[in-house]
Amino acid sequence: MELNDYLQLPYTIMLRPDDEGDWIAYVDELKGCIAHGSTEVEALEQITIAKREWLEAAIQDGVPIPLPEEDDLPSGKFVCRLPRSMHRDLAIKARRDKTSINTEVVGAVASWLGADLAMSRLVQTFAHRAALFMPSMQIVTMTTFGGFGPTATPVGSGQVFYELAGMKR
């Protein structure tokens, strides 16, 4: 394959803020292919350049270039065991709402995922703003969203924002 062939492939580009308010973009499959920008747009522009340079160097040096990961989506079906009483309550709710049990479960999962994302963003925003206005104060916030165990995120001035995201499953 040639450079232009690789550039047309759908590599996974990840984008996240760093601790200083800038943005970091990286190509997930191309180890070490990272770019920075003061805005999301700038970071994405820079990762396009970095990806080209990474691929050019790999081709020139004869380094094997990984192909993009295949996006193997799950089927959308799964089996879930519930206590009989919960199954009964779910069936009653579905009948009352004139929907199916499946629709009720999809709605509940969508609400949970949306609430988890919204809470995470809200807590991060609060922590970063609080660190700006109260640099000498250590901020400790606890939430039960997520279920991924405790995580710590620096929020500036050497302070640490703690998020307790429930118990590991």
C-alpha positions in Angstrom: 0.0 0.0 0.0 1.1 3.6 -0.6 0.7 6.7 1.5 -2.5 7.8 -0.1 -4.1 4.4 0.4 -3.3 4.6 4.1 -4.6 8.2 4.3 -8.0 7.0 3.0 -8.4 4.4 5.7 -10.8 5.1 8.6 -8.4 5.3 11.5 -9.8 6.0 14.9 -9.0 9.6 16.1 -9.4 10.2 19.8 -9.8 13.7 21.2 -9.6 14.8 24.8 -8.8 17.9 26.9 -5.6 18.0 28.8 -5.0 19.4 32.3 -4.1 22.9 31.1 -7.2 23.4 28.9 -5.6 22.5 25.6 -6.7 19.5 23.5 -4.9 16.3 22.6 -5.7 14.3 19.5 -4.2 10.9 18.7 -4.7 8.1 16.2 -5.6 5.1 18.3 -4.1 2.5 16.0 -0.9 4.4 15.3 1.1 4.3 18.5 2.8 7.6 19.2 0.8 9.6 16.6 -0.3 12.5 18.8 -1.0 16.2 18.3 -1.9 19.1 20.5 -4.0 22.2 19.9 -5.4 25.1 21.9 -8.9 24.2 20.5 -10.5 21.0 19.4 -10.4 22.1 15.8 -6.7 23.0 16.0 -5.9 19.6 17.6 -7.8 17.8 14.8 -6.0 19.9 12.1 -2.7 19.0 13.7 -3.5 15.3 14.0 -4.1 15.2 10.2 -0.6 16.5 9.7 0.9 14.2 12.3 -0.9 11.2 10.8 0.6 11.9 7.4 4.1 12.4 8.8 3.8 9.2 10.9 2.7 7.2 7.9 5.4 8.7 5.7 8.1 7.8 8.3 6.8 4.3 8.8 6.7 3.6 5.0 10.3 5.1 4.6 11.6 3.0 7.5 9.8 -0.1 6.5 7.9 -0.3 9.7 4.7 -2.4 9.6 1.6 -0.1 9.6 -1.4 -1.3 11.5 -4.7 -1.1 9.7 -7.7 0.5 11.3 -9.6 -1.6 13.8 -12.8 -3.1 12.4 -15.9 -1.6 14.0 -17.5 -4.8 15.1 -20.7 -3.6 16.6 -22.5 -6.0 18.9 -25.7 -7.6 17.5 -27.9 -5.4 19.8 -29.3 -8.5 21.5 -28.3 -9.8 25.0 -29.9 -12.0 27.6 -30.5 -10.4 31.0 -31.6 -12.3 34.0 -33.8 -10.4 36.5 -35.4 -11.4 39.8 -39.0 -12.5 39.1 -40.4 -9.6 41.1 -38.4 -7.1 39.0 -39.5 -8.8 35.8 -43.2 -8.6 37.0 -42.8 -4.9 37.8 -41.2 -4.3 34.4 -44.1 -6.1 32.6 -46.7 -4.1 34.6 -44.9 -0.8 33.7 -44.7 -1.8 30.0 -48.4 -2.7 30.0 -49.3 0.6 31.7 -47.1 2.6 29.2 -48.6 0.6 26.3 -45.1 -0.5 25.2 -43.0 -3.6 25.2 -40.7 -4.8 28.0 -37.9 -4.4 25.4 -38.8 -0.7 24.9 -38.9 -0.1 28.6 -35.4 -1.7 29.1 -33.9 0.3 26.1 -35.4 3.5 27.6 -34.0 2.7 31.0 -30.5 1.9 29.6 -30.5 5.0 27.4 -31.5 7.2 30.4 -28.8 5.6 32.5 -26.1 6.1 29.9 -27.2 9.7 29.2 -27.3 10.5 32.9 -23.8 9.0 33.4 -22.3 11.1 30.6 -24.1 14.3 31.6 -23.1 13.8 35.3 -19.5 13.2 34.3 -19.3 16.3 32.2 -21.0 18.4 34.9 -18.6 17.2 37.6 -15.6 17.8 35.4 -16.8 21.3 34.6 -17.4 22.1 38.2 -14.0 20.8 39.3 -12.1 22.8 36.7 -14.0 26.0 37.4 -13.7 25.5 41.2 -10.0 25.1 40.8 -9.7 28.4 38.9 -11.7 30.3 41.5 -10.5 28.5 44.7 -6.9 27.4 43.9 -6.0 26.6 47.5 -9.0 24.4 48.1 -9.0 20.7 47.6 -12.1 19.6 45.8 -13.6 16.3 46.7 -16.8 15.2 45.0 -18.5 11.8 45.1 -21.0 10.3 42.7 -22.5 6.9 42.2 -22.6 7.2 38.4 -20.5 5.0 36.2 -19.7 1.9 38.1 -16.0 1.9 37.0 -14.4 2.4 40.4 -12.7 5.5 41.8 -10.8 7.8 39.5 -8.8 10.9 40.1 -8.4 13.8 37.6 -6.0 16.7 38.2 -7.7 20.1 38.1 -4.8 22.5 38.3 -2.7 24.2 41.0 -1.6 20.7 42.2 -5.2 20.0 43.4 -6.9 16.7 42.7 -10.5 16.2 41.9 -11.8 12.9 43.1 -14.7 11.1 41.5 -15.9 8.0 43.2 -17.8 6.3 40.4 -19.4 3.5 42.4 -18.1 0.0 43.0 -16.2 -2.1 40.5 -18.3 -4.8 39.1 
